[in-house]
Amino acid sequence: MRSSWKRASKARLIGAGLAVSLMVSAAAPAVAQERLEQDFGVIQACAGDVWRLCSDVLPDIGRMKSCMQDKMGQLPKACLSKLLDVMAGSTFKVCKDQTYALCAAARCNVYDGVAYCQCDEKHGDSISLPFPMGKGVDVCAINAAGADNKYMVSTYSLPEQIASPQGGGGVYTCEGGKSGGAYAQCDGGLCFRSTEETTFPGFDKPVPKGQIICSCPITAGSSGSAQGYQILGPYPCDKSFFKYCKSEVANGNTGSTIYVGAPIGTAAALTALLTGKAAPPFNECGSE
């Protein structure tokens, strides 16, 4: 009887891990052999956590995916690191004690297929994809070199305004399957100090001291995709802000206004990975 219970428990944990691997495969397709190796690593790292957090929705893969995205900030570091690495196709890098640009809550204007985003200058620890540029040169080294060369790089830390009801910022979810809008992905974006306290095309007022313009690639959401994304907007919640989930308003055309975004759950997950502890509750503005 006892051995039967153990076998059943092990099967459930493996099933949970396989469910995560299916979620990852849907989010980031790759070469078949590499995918098998990556999926096995995810199963090893995450099976118990999937069962602990989302067992009530198994084996429904769609509901499990939503559950894991919602709770990415609660995953322990081993699982979270493996899951994010597979989704991104690379390992994340922590840049220690540097001045960097925080664009997670930035508003952007589109010009000739590039988003130019008004970001905050910050100092401290941040996290990013490594963006290697040769031996010993990655995003942290590039950002450090910028201190003497009048530029900086956009990396991530928790935007303080979304972690406090008085902060004035909230997380808006643009649902997969419904949202066809465009958003800027600013991780690794280059920013130029010369833009501080100057006018810049598309912005009505001069860029204030303590902010900087960063150039960022644009990602177009797909109304036919199950992968949704999140952007940061005003709080208390404003339903009209969901217009930035729609392609009619937020698109890659010159003159459009878009916001920085990321796949659902990424902000909480990166916060947990950077700090080594669960992300705090965010101001949530639901979905469109």
N, C-alpha and C positions, 0 to 999 in steps of 0.2 A: 504493500500500500504506500509506504513511504517513498520507495523508489519510483513508483508511478507518479506520485506528486512532484518529485524532482524532475522527472522527464517532462511532465506537462509544463512546469515552470520554465524549464530550459527552452522548450519549444516556443513558449509565448515570448520569451526574451529575444530569441532569434527572429521570430516573426516581427517583433517591434523594430529590431535592427534592420531587417529587410525593408520594412516600411520606410524607414529613414533613407535607406539607400535608393529606394524608388523615388522619394521626394527629391533627393539630390540629382538623380539622373534626369528627372523632368526639368529641374531648374538649370542644369548646366551640362548639356550633352557633350560627350568626348569620345575618344577612340575606345573601341570595345575592350581591349586588354587592359588599358589603363583604368577604365571604369570598373572592371572586376576587382582590381587591386585596391582602388579607392573605396569601393563599396564594402569590401571586407574590413578595411580599417574603420569605416563608420560603424559597421555592425559591432565590432569589438569595443569601440569607444562609447557608443550611444545606446545600446539595446536596453540596458537597465533604466536609463533616464527617460527613454520614450515610454517604457512601461509605467514608470512612476508618475509621469506628468500627463500622459495621453492615453492610458489603457482603456478609458471609457469609450473611446471612439474607434478603437481597432476592431476589425481589420479594414475599415473604410479608409482607403488611401487619401481621398480628397479631404475628409475631415481631419485625418491625422496630420496632413500637410499644414492645414490652417492652424491646428493646435500647436504644432511645433514652431511655426512662425511666430505665433502669439507669445510663446514661452521661451524663445531663444535666449532672452536675458536671464533666465533662471537655470540654464544648463551649466554644469560644472565645466571647468576650463578644458579638461581633456576632450570631452565630447564636442564642446563648442568650437575649439580650435580645429579639430578634424573636420567638422561639418562645414565651417566657413572656408577652410582651405580647399575642400573639394568643390564647393559652390563657386569659389573665385578662381580655382585652378592654380593657386599659388599660396604661399605662406604669408601671413601678415607680419608686419615689422613695427615695433614700438620705437618711436623716436623720443629719446630722453632729454628733458630740460632744454628744449629749443623754442625759438620764436617761430610760429607757423600761422597759416591762414585757416580759420575755421569757417567753412562754407555751408555746413549742414542745414542752416536755416536761411540761406541766402536767396534773394530775389535776383533774377538774371534777365538780361535782354539779349536777344538773338541778332547776330549780324553775320551774314554770309556763312551760315551753317555752324557757327560757334556760339556758345553761350558765354556771355561776360557777366560775372556774378559779383555782387557787392558783399564782401566777406569781412569777418572780424579778425583783427590781429590778436593773437594769443601767445602766451608763453607757458611752457610746462611740458608734460608728457602727452603724446598723441600717437595714433595708430594709422597704418596705411598698408596697402599692398606695397611690395618692395621696389618695384620698377627698376630692376638691376640694369646698370649701364656699364658693365665690365667688372673686372675683378675688384672687389672691395668698394664698389660705388653703387649705392642704392638711394632710395628716396631720402633717407636721413642724412646721408653725406651730401647729397645735392642741396637739401634745404639748409644745412649748416654752411655750405659755401655761399649761399645767397646773402648771408648777413653782411658780407663785405662787398657784395656785388649788386646790391639794390634790387633783389628779388626774394621771394620766398615760395614755398610749396604748400598747397592745400592738403592737410591731413585731418584726421577726425579725433574729436573728444566730445563728451556729452555737452550739448547746448543747454546751458543752465536754465534758459527760459521755459523749457518743456518739462522740467522736473519740479516745478513749484507752481501752485495755482495762481500765485501773484507774479509769475514770470512773464506772462503775456504771450506764451507760445504753446501750441498744441500739435499733436500728430494727427494728420489726416490720411486715411487709407483710400487709395484709388484701387478699387477692386479689380482683380484679374477677371477677364471675360467681359468687362464693361468699359474699362478705361482705355481710351486710345490716345491720350494726351502725351506730350513730350516733357521730359524733365532733364535737368543737368546732373551729370555724375562727376563731381569735382575732385575725387580722390586723385592726388598726383597733379592737379592742375597748377600751372605756373602763374604767379601773381607778381605784379610789378609795383615797387614802392613809389614810383613816380606818379601813380594814379591817386595817391592819398592827398586830400585837400585840393583836388582839381576837378574840373568838369569832365565828364566822359559821355560819349554818344549813347543816347537812350535813357539816361538818368536825368531827371528834372532838376535835381539839386547837386551841388558839388559833393564829392565823396568826403565825408567827415574825417577828422583825425581819428586814428584807431581803426580805420577800415581801409580796404584795399580791393582793387578789381582783379579777379582771377579769370583766366580763360579755361573753359571746361567743355568736354564733348557732350553731345546731346544723345539721349536715349529716347526712342519713340516707343511708347506703350502700345500694346496690341490688344484690340478688343476681342480677338480670338484666342488669346493666351490665358492660361489659368494663373500665371504669375503676376500678381499685383505689385504695387509699389506704394511707398509712403512719402509724403512731403510735409514740411512744417509750415504752419500758418498761424493766424491769430487765435488767441484764447482770451476770454470765453469763445466758444466755438461759433463760427459764422458759416452757415450752410452755403452761402453764396461762394465761398472760397473753393468749393468742389468744382467750380467751373475750370479750375486749373488741372483737373483730371481729364478734360475733354479736348480732343484734337481741334475743335473749332476755335478754341481760345489759346491753348498751349500747344504749340507746334514748332517746327524747325524753320519757319519762314522768317526772313529778316523783319525786324520790328516787333516780333512776338515777345510777350513776357512769359517766362516759365520759372519754376522754382527748382532748387536742388532736391533730388530724391534718391531713393535706394529701394531695393526689394524689401518686401514686408519682413519686419523683424530684425533687419540689419543694424539699425541704430542701437537697439537694446543689446544685441549680441556683441557688437564691437565695444560697447561700453563695458560689458562684463569681461570681455577678453582683455581690455586695457587695464581695468582696475583690479581684476582678480576676484571680484565679488558680484553678486547679482545686481542688475541695473535697478535703480529706484523706479517706482511707478511714474509713468509719464502722464501728462495731460492728454487724454484721448478725445478726439473729435469724431470717432466712429468712421463709418464708410459712406460713400456717396449714395 
